[in-house]
Amino acid sequence: MNDVFRNIKLNTLASLQLIIVSLISIQTGLLRRKFEFKKLFKIRIVTAAMPLLVSVPLSIILNSYWALIIGNLCSASANAVMLFILSDWKPSFVFSYSILKKMWGFSSWSMFEGLAHWTIFWIDIFIIGRLYSAFYVGLYKNTTQIIVSLIGMITAAMSPVLLSNFSRIKDVNTSNHLLYLIEKLFMYAMLPLGVILFFYRDIFTLIILGEKWMSGSIILGLWGAMMVISIFIYSFPAEAFKSRGIPKILFLYQVSYLCCIIPVCWYFAEIDFWSFVYARVCCVFFQMFLFVMFVKKYLLWNFKTYFSMITKPLTVAFVLLLSCMFIRYFMPASSDLYWQVIALVLTSILYSGFLFCFFRKDIVSTFKMLKHK
């Protein structure tokens, strides 16, 4: 009975964070809309330091899990206080059903889209959890979540900026052209990252997870390539859907993708684990088809203009792909980590030289146009 009351007490205190977060979400959104990311950075630094300043000393003193709970509450409270001080908007006790109705029409679809997005990255884990042992679930989950976290840092840094920008632009052609430029510039950096993650997956797996996880290196490499592609066919266009007030269409996009993932993953998971891994990654080709269909119809993309703009970064990525294949072909059959590191360094030098000699002017001019817009 004491354990039950203790758990209720813990859950009650931990859930206070939800109330605090709900109080500061408006200030955070307004600061993002005004491009005041410097203030948000200061707030994030303070809140990130709070667990270190609070939880660590309390854990030494109390030697209890209460140190973590108190530290998290202090971090959320510090976040709320700083946002209240730095934001010009202050909450007031006013309630309007008409405003609520208008907000719910947009927010509900945005919430559904977020749930669908979450399901896409977890449904495969639920499937293999029912069919395979904890070893395979852990192998798959840990390797994929590393890639999701890595790519998530990039999209999380860009999404608020893109949404704020696109929300201010009313002209469809201007908005689309801006997104073309952003995708082109990021392709120069992200597509080669996907190629390198795939070909040198053993090095990254050994560094990040250790030697015992080497059997999962192929998962890390395949997911690295897949997630890089997903940035350009979902993550960046998603902000355009939201900025134009059509999250309902974005939700439909995600549900359509789920209708492909679930049966494919379930069918191949019943065959064997590695067939499931390859099938899950190949589902990205169906996402490409959906991308072309949805952005052409609802965002009015001109794919002739789009492909003409991204031809050069695609060429760079293709050259890097050939270079990696060439170098790996001439590596010793029993290549160890030493040879792979040499190959990675050599590949990076060749890519940097090729980029500097042939595409430096294009990158600089694209950046200038983007800065101007």
QUIKA-V982179 format. One line per field, one symbol per residue. phi: phi as a letter, one per 20 degrees, with the letter a starting at -180 (. if undefined). Layout:
phi: ???
This chain:
phi: .ffffffffffffffffffffffdffgffffffemeffffffffffffeggffdfffffffelbfffffffffffffffffffffeefecfcecccfffffffffefffffffffffffgecfffffffedcfffffffffffffffffffffffffegffffffffeeefffffffffgffffffffeefffffffffdfffffffedoffdffeffffffffffffffgedcgffgffgffemcffffffgffffffefffffffffffaffffffffffffffffffgfffffeddlfdfffffffefffffffffffffffffffefggefdfgfffffffffffffffffffdcffffffffffffff
